[in-house]
Amino acid sequence: MHNPFPQLKRVAVLPFFNQSEQPNLDGDAVARAYYAALQAIPGFEVLPVGVTAMQWQAYSSQFGEPRTGAEFQRLAQMMDVEAIVVGSVTDYDAYYPPRMAMTVHWYAASEGFHPIPAGYGLPWGTKGEEKIPARIVREAEFELARSQLKTQIPQEATAPIDRPVRVRSEARDTSMEPDSVTALELPPSDDPWGVAALAQPKQQTNPLRQIQFDQAVAEHQILTPTNEPFAGSTQQIPSEMDAMAIEFESVPIEESFEPYQVANDWIEPAPLPPDWPEPTDLIPDAPSPVPPVMIRQHEPVLTHTRLYRGDDPYFTQRLTDYVETGDDARGMSWQGYIKRSEDFIRFCCHLHITEMLEARGGRDPSDLILRWPVSRY
């Protein structure tokens, strides 16, 4: 593992809050285990937990105990660190199967650093995308969908809503449509009920229907360009309804909906909100020649919440790899870490940090390690 965030190098870890039902859990011991696991990753400089606790007490005596994101950011600025870790143990049980739930927030000292979602900085769109674990892909897709749905949350209207106005064709007669306020004309005084206006035929027809009528006329050769009947024919000029009946008889059923398909092609997709998150946002932008304008925010830049159990196959597999590559001189197997509370807490902190950094591009290429049993030497 390595630190994928050069702007977050100096880090301070506050004592963990104990929100579990076990009163004997020491938050300082969890903070020391988290400190040791974080300091072991190249690229981090972690302030000692004792020094952090003293500065936290000095800040609390002067300004009160920090509770909000803005207060934690001010505490990080006073400590002269680039990020401060605020963690909490929400569930803990030392008996088999051991269980530990952790929630950790990283607050950046700079108010211009915004939250870093899962999947940021991973090799999307390259050959390395195939090597991204499925669980990280799911987490990235979930966070992307969550950020997109934030733009679709219904908001309470504080002002009258402007309803969309339908755009009509100029060739269409809108004088008698009740929903067209601008085109509605009052009837004459001698016809208060507008009977004469209703009796008047429309000057223009629907353009789509007119096209269908012209196609039917051209196919059956009923009319000439001069609107006269053919020589030797006694046919009269058919009405519009007769032409439509002829068209429906001549056009097959599978082609009868073709005009509607053409009409649907004219409909443009609805525009997206201006702040709509895109998958390309997970790829870092190129350097800007001009520093961007700061948009202040007080949310944590990194957040990770997990529950670890000693009987979980995923947890035990990660613990097996950790023990096999750790060269522990005690020679115990992964079952020994399950039985010892101190080792269990230490590994939970290690796995918590590893998962958080893996989902944001902090994992090095894997190495192949061959382990031979002692009997084969």
VEXDREN-2710 file (C-alpha; in Angstrom, 1 decimal):
% VEXDREN-2710
k/r/px/py/pz
1/MET/0.0/0.0/0.0
2/HIS/1.0/3.6/-0.4
3/ASN/-0.5/7.1/0.1
4/PRO/-2.4/8.1/-3.0
5/PHE/-3.0/11.7/-1.7
6/PRO/0.2/13.8/-1.7
7/GLN/-1.8/16.7/-0.3
8/LEU/-2.7/14.7/2.8
9/LYS/0.7/13.7/4.2
10/ARG/0.8/14.9/7.8
11/VAL/-2.0/13.3/9.7
12/ALA/-3.2/13.4/13.3
13/VAL/-5.3/10.6/14.9
14/LEU/-7.7/11.6/17.7
15/PRO/-8.6/9.1/20.4
16/PHE/-11.5/7.0/19.2
17/PHE/-15.0/7.5/20.7
18/ASN/-16.5/4.4/22.3
19/GLN/-20.2/4.2/21.2
20/SER/-20.5/0.5/21.8
21/GLU/-22.1/-1.3/24.7
22/GLN/-18.7/-2.5/26.0
23/PRO/-17.6/0.1/28.6
24/ASN/-14.1/-1.5/29.0
25/LEU/-13.1/-0.7/25.4
26/ASP/-10.2/1.8/25.5
27/GLY/-10.5/4.4/22.8
28/ASP/-6.8/5.5/23.2
29/ALA/-5.7/1.9/22.5
30/VAL/-7.8/1.8/19.3
31/ALA/-6.2/5.1/18.3
32/ARG/-2.7/3.8/18.9
33/ALA/-3.5/0.7/16.8
34/TYR/-4.8/2.9/14.0
35/TYR/-1.7/5.1/14.3
36/ALA/0.6/2.1/14.0
37/ALA/-1.3/0.8/10.9
38/LEU/-1.3/4.2/9.2
39/GLN/2.3/5.0/9.9
40/ALA/3.4/1.7/8.4
41/ILE/2.1/2.8/5.0
42/PRO/4.6/4.8/2.9
43/GLY/3.7/8.4/2.3
44/PHE/2.2/9.2/5.7
45/GLU/3.6/11.2/8.6
46/VAL/1.4/10.6/11.6
47/LEU/1.5/12.7/14.7
48/PRO/1.9/10.7/17.9
49/VAL/-1.3/9.9/19.7
50/GLY/-0.1/11.4/22.9
51/VAL/0.8/14.7/21.3
52/THR/-2.5/14.8/19.5
53/ALA/-4.4/14.2/22.7
54/MET/-2.6/17.0/24.5
55/GLN/-3.4/19.5/21.7
56/TRP/-7.0/18.3/21.6
57/GLN/-7.4/19.0/25.4
58/ALA/-5.8/22.4/24.9
59/TYR/-8.2/23.2/22.1
60/SER/-11.2/21.9/24.2
61/SER/-10.3/24.0/27.2
62/GLN/-10.2/27.2/25.1
63/PHE/-13.0/26.7/22.5
64/GLY/-14.9/23.7/23.8
65/GLU/-14.8/20.1/22.5
66/PRO/-15.0/20.0/18.7
67/ARG/-18.2/18.5/17.3
68/THR/-18.7/19.9/13.8
69/GLY/-16.6/19.6/10.7
70/ALA/-15.6/23.3/10.8
71/GLU/-14.3/22.8/14.3
72/PHE/-12.3/19.7/13.4
73/GLN/-10.8/21.7/10.5
74/ARG/-9.8/24.5/12.8
75/LEU/-8.2/21.9/15.2
76/ALA/-6.2/20.5/12.3
77/GLN/-5.0/23.9/11.4
78/MET/-3.9/24.6/15.0
79/MET/-2.0/21.2/15.0
80/ASP/-0.3/22.1/11.7
81/VAL/-1.4/18.9/10.1
82/GLU/-3.1/18.4/6.7
83/ALA/-5.7/16.0/7.9
84/ILE/-7.2/14.9/11.2
85/VAL/-8.8/11.4/11.8
86/VAL/-11.9/11.3/13.9
87/GLY/-12.9/7.7/14.6
88/SER/-15.6/5.9/16.5
89/VAL/-16.2/2.2/17.5
90/THR/-19.9/1.7/17.2
91/ASP/-19.9/-2.0/18.1
92/TYR/-17.5/-4.3/19.8
93/ASP/-17.5/-7.9/21.3
94/ALA/-14.3/-9.6/22.3
95/TYR/-15.8/-13.1/22.6
96/TYR/-15.9/-15.6/19.7
97/PRO/-16.8/-14.7/17.1
98/PRO/-15.2/-11.3/17.8
99/ARG/-16.9/-8.3/16.3
100/MET/-15.9/-4.7/15.7
101/ALA/-17.6/-1.9/13.8
102/MET/-15.7/1.2/13.0
103/THR/-16.6/4.6/11.4
104/VAL/-13.7/6.9/10.5
105/HIS/-13.9/10.4/9.1
106/TRP/-10.9/12.3/7.7
107/TYR/-11.2/16.1/7.9
108/ALA/-8.8/18.1/5.8
109/ALA/-7.3/21.3/7.2
110/SER/-8.0/23.1/3.9
111/GLU/-11.6/24.0/3.4
112/GLY/-11.2/23.8/-0.3
113/PHE/-10.7/20.0/-0.3
114/HIS/-13.9/18.2/-1.2
115/PRO/-14.9/14.6/-0.5
116/ILE/-13.0/11.9/-2.4
117/PRO/-15.5/9.2/-3.5
118/ALA/-14.7/5.5/-3.8
119/GLY/-13.3/4.7/-7.2
120/TYR/-11.4/8.0/-7.6
121/GLY/-8.0/7.6/-9.2
122/LEU/-8.5/4.0/-10.3
123/PRO/-7.4/3.0/-13.9
124/TRP/-10.8/3.4/-15.5
125/GLY/-10.9/3.1/-19.3
126/THR/-7.5/1.3/-19.4
127/LYS/-6.3/-2.3/-19.4
128/GLY/-5.9/-2.1/-15.7
129/GLU/-9.6/-1.7/-15.3
130/GLU/-10.0/-5.5/-15.5
131/LYS/-8.0/-6.0/-12.4
132/ILE/-10.1/-3.7/-10.2
133/PRO/-11.9/-6.0/-7.6
134/ALA/-15.6/-6.4/-8.1
135/ARG/-16.4/-5.1/-4.6
136/ILE/-14.6/-1.8/-5.3
137/VAL/-16.5/-1.5/-8.7
138/ARG/-19.8/-2.0/-6.9
139/GLU/-18.8/0.5/-4.2
140/ALA/-17.8/3.1/-6.8
141/GLU/-21.1/2.5/-8.8
142/PHE/-23.1/2.9/-5.6
143/GLU/-21.4/6.1/-4.6
144/LEU/-21.8/7.5/-8.2
145/ALA/-25.5/6.6/-8.2
146/ARG/-25.9/8.2/-4.7
147/SER/-24.4/11.4/-5.8
148/GLN/-26.5/11.5/-9.0
149/LEU/-29.7/10.9/-7.0
150/LYS/-28.9/13.9/-4.7
151/THR/-29.7/16.1/-7.7
152/GLN/-33.2/14.5/-8.0
153/ILE/-34.4/15.0/-4.5
154/PRO/-37.7/16.8/-4.6
155/GLN/-37.4/20.4/-3.3
156/GLU/-40.2/22.4/-1.7
157/ALA/-41.3/25.1/-4.1
158/THR/-40.7/28.6/-2.7
159/ALA/-42.1/30.4/-5.8
160/PRO/-44.8/29.7/-8.4
161/ILE/-43.6/27.0/-10.8
162/ASP/-43.5/28.1/-14.4
163/ARG/-45.3/25.4/-16.4
164/PRO/-43.8/24.5/-19.8
165/VAL/-45.4/26.1/-22.8
166/ARG/-46.3/24.0/-25.7
167/VAL/-44.9/25.1/-29.0
168/ARG/-47.3/24.8/-31.9
169/SER/-46.7/24.8/-35.6
170/GLU/-47.5/28.0/-37.5
171/ALA/-49.5/26.0/-40.0
172/ARG/-51.9/24.8/-37.4
173/ASP/-55.1/26.8/-36.5
174/THR/-55.0/27.6/-32.8
175/SER/-57.7/30.1/-32.8
176/MET/-60.3/27.8/-31.2
177/GLU/-58.0/25.9/-28.7
178/PRO/-59.0/26.8/-25.2
179/ASP/-55.5/26.4/-23.8
180/SER/-54.0/29.0/-26.1
181/VAL/-54.7/32.2/-24.4
182/THR/-52.8/34.4/-26.8
183/ALA/-54.5/33.0/-29.9
184/LEU/-58.0/33.0/-28.4
185/GLU/-60.3/35.6/-29.9
186/LEU/-63.5/36.8/-28.5
187/PRO/-66.6/36.0/-30.5
188/PRO/-68.5/38.9/-32.1
189/SER/-71.2/40.6/-30.0
190/ASP/-74.0/39.3/-32.3
191/ASP/-72.8/35.8/-31.7
192/PRO/-72.2/35.5/-27.9
193/TRP/-71.9/31.7/-27.9
194/GLY/-69.5/31.6/-30.8
195/VAL/-71.7/29.3/-32.9
196/ALA/-70.6/30.8/-36.2
197/ALA/-66.9/30.4/-35.3
198/LEU/-67.4/26.7/-34.5
199/ALA/-69.2/26.2/-37.8
200/GLN/-66.3/27.6/-39.8
201/PRO/-64.0/25.0/-41.3
202/LYS/-60.3/24.9/-40.4
203/GLN/-58.1/26.7/-42.8
204/GLN/-55.1/24.4/-42.2
205/THR/-54.8/20.8/-41.2
206/ASN/-52.3/18.9/-39.2
207/PRO/-49.0/18.8/-41.2
208/LEU/-48.6/15.1/-40.5
209/ARG/-52.1/14.3/-41.7
210/GLN/-51.6/16.4/-44.8
211/ILE/-48.4/14.4/-45.6
212/GLN/-50.3/11.2/-45.3
213/PHE/-53.1/12.5/-47.5
214/ASP/-50.6/13.5/-50.2
215/GLN/-48.9/10.1/-50.1
216/ALA/-52.3/8.3/-50.5
217/VAL/-53.2/10.5/-53.4
218/ALA/-49.9/9.9/-55.1
219/GLU/-50.0/6.2/-54.6
220/HIS/-53.6/5.6/-55.9
221/GLN/-53.3/8.3/-58.6
222/ILE/-56.7/9.8/-57.8
223/LEU/-55.9/13.4/-58.3
224/THR/-53.8/15.2/-60.9
225/PRO/-51.6/18.1/-60.0
226/THR/-54.4/20.4/-61.3
227/ASN/-56.9/18.8/-58.9
228/GLU/-58.9/17.4/-61.9
229/PRO/-60.1/13.9/-62.4
230/PHE/-58.5/11.6/-65.0
231/ALA/-59.8/11.6/-68.5
232/GLY/-62.6/9.1/-68.9
233/SER/-63.1/8.8/-65.2
234/THR/-66.2/9.6/-63.3
235/GLN/-64.4/9.7/-59.9
236/GLN/-64.9/12.8/-57.9
237/ILE/-62.4/14.4/-55.7
238/PRO/-62.5/12.4/-52.5
239/SER/-62.8/14.0/-49.1
240/GLU/-60.0/13.9/-46.5
241/MET/-61.6/11.1/-44.6
242/ASP/-62.0/9.0/-47.8
243/ALA/-58.3/9.4/-48.5
244/MET/-57.4/8.4/-45.0
245/ALA/-59.5/5.2/-45.3
246/ILE/-57.8/4.4/-48.6
247/GLU/-54.4/4.8/-46.9
248/PHE/-55.2/2.5/-44.1
249/GLU/-56.4/-0.1/-46.5
250/SER/-53.2/0.1/-48.6
251/VAL/-50.5/0.3/-45.9
252/PRO/-49.6/-2.9/-44.1
253/ILE/-50.1/-3.2/-40.4
254/GLU/-46.4/-3.4/-39.6
255/GLU/-45.9/-0.1/-41.4
256/SER/-48.9/1.7/-40.1
257/PHE/-47.0/3.1/-37.1
258/GLU/-44.0/4.4/-39.1
259/PRO/-45.1/8.1/-38.9
260/TYR/-45.1/7.8/-35.1
261/GLN/-41.6/6.3/-35.2
262/VAL/-40.4/9.2/-37.3
263/ALA/-42.2/11.6/-34.9
264/ASN/-40.4/10.1/-31.9
265/ASP/-37.1/10.6/-33.6
266/TRP/-37.7/14.3/-33.5
267/ILE/-37.9/14.3/-29.7
268/GLU/-34.6/15.3/-28.0
269/PRO/-33.6/13.7/-24.7
270/ALA/-34.3/15.8/-21.6
271/PRO/-31.3/17.9/-20.5
272/LEU/-29.4/16.9/-17.4
273/PRO/-28.9/19.2/-14.4
274/PRO/-25.8/21.3/-14.6
275/ASP/-24.3/19.6/-11.5
276/TRP/-25.0/16.0/-12.7
277/PRO/-22.1/13.7/-11.6
278/GLU/-20.6/11.8/-14.5
279/PRO/-18.5/8.6/-14.4
280/THR/-15.6/10.6/-15.9
281/ASP/-15.5/12.6/-12.6
282/LEU/-13.6/9.6/-11.1
283/ILE/-10.7/10.4/-13.3
284/PRO/-8.5/13.2/-12.0
285/ASP/-8.4/16.4/-14.1
286/ALA/-5.4/17.8/-15.7
287/PRO/-3.4/20.5/-13.9
288/SER/-4.9/24.0/-14.2
289/PRO/-2.6/26.9/-15.1
290/VAL/-4.6/29.1/-12.7
291/PRO/-5.5/28.0/-9.2
292/PRO/-9.2/27.2/-8.9
293/VAL/-11.6/29.3/-6.9
294/MET/-12.1/27.9/-3.4
295/ILE/-15.6/26.6/-2.6
296/ARG/-15.6/26.1/1.2
297/GLN/-17.0/22.9/2.6
298/HIS/-16.9/21.2/6.0
299/GLU/-17.5/17.6/5.2
300/PRO/-15.0/14.8/5.7
301/VAL/-12.8/14.2/2.6
302/LEU/-12.6/10.5/3.4
303/THR/-15.2/8.3/5.1
304/HIS/-15.2/4.6/5.7
305/THR/-17.6/2.4/7.8
306/ARG/-17.3/-1.3/8.2
307/LEU/-18.2/-4.2/10.5
308/TYR/-15.7/-7.0/10.9
309/ARG/-16.5/-10.4/12.3
310/GLY/-14.2/-13.3/13.1
311/ASP/-16.4/-15.8/11.3
312/ASP/-16.7/-13.9/8.0
313/PRO/-14.9/-15.7/5.1
314/TYR/-13.7/-12.5/3.6
315/PHE/-12.3/-11.3/6.9
316/THR/-10.5/-14.6/7.6
317/GLN/-9.0/-14.7/4.1
318/ARG/-7.6/-11.3/4.5
319/LEU/-6.3/-12.2/7.9
320/THR/-4.6/-15.3/6.5
321/ASP/-2.8/-13.3/3.9
322/TYR/-1.8/-10.7/6.6
323/VAL/-0.3/-13.4/8.9
324/GLU/1.4/-15.3/6.0
325/THR/3.2/-12.2/4.7
326/GLY/3.9/-10.7/8.2
327/ASP/6.6/-13.0/9.4
328/ASP/5.3/-13.1/12.9
329/ALA/8.0/-14.6/15.2
330/ARG/5.4/-16.1/17.5
331/GLY/4.5/-18.6/14.8
332/MET/0.8/-18.5/15.4
333/SER/-1.8/-19.0/12.7
334/TRP/-4.7/-16.6/12.0
335/GLN/-6.8/-18.3/14.6
336/GLY/-4.5/-16.8/17.3
337/TYR/-5.3/-13.3/16.1
338/ILE/-9.0/-14.1/16.5
339/LYS/-8.5/-15.2/20.1
340/ARG/-6.3/-12.2/21.2
341/SER/-8.3/-8.9/21.4
342/GLU/-5.2/-6.7/20.9
343/ASP/-4.2/-8.5/17.7
344/PHE/-7.8/-8.5/16.5
345/ILE/-8.2/-4.7/17.0
346/ARG/-4.8/-4.1/15.3
347/PHE/-5.8/-6.1/12.3
348/CYS/-9.2/-4.4/12.1
349/CYS/-7.5/-1.0/11.9
350/HIS/-5.1/-2.3/9.3
351/LEU/-7.9/-3.7/7.2
352/HIS/-10.0/-0.6/7.6
353/ILE/-7.2/1.7/6.3
354/THR/-6.3/-0.8/3.5
355/GLU/-9.9/-1.0/2.2
356/MET/-10.3/2.8/2.2
357/LEU/-7.1/3.4/0.3
358/GLU/-7.6/0.4/-2.1
359/ALA/-10.9/2.0/-3.3
360/ARG/-9.0/5.2/-4.1
361/GLY/-5.9/4.0/-6.0
362/GLY/-3.6/3.4/-3.0
363/ARG/-2.7/-0.2/-3.8
364/ASP/0.6/-1.2/-5.3
365/PRO/1.0/-4.0/-7.9
366/SER/0.7/-7.4/-6.3
367/ASP/3.9/-9.5/-5.7
368/LEU/4.1/-13.2/-6.1
369/ILE/5.6/-14.8/-2.9
370/LEU/6.4/-18.5/-2.8
371/ARG/6.4/-20.0/0.7
372/TRP/8.1/-23.4/1.1
373/PRO/7.4/-25.5/4.2
374/VAL/10.4/-26.1/6.5
375/SER/10.3/-29.8/5.8
376/ARG/11.2/-29.3/2.2
377/TYR/14.5/-27.4/2.9
END
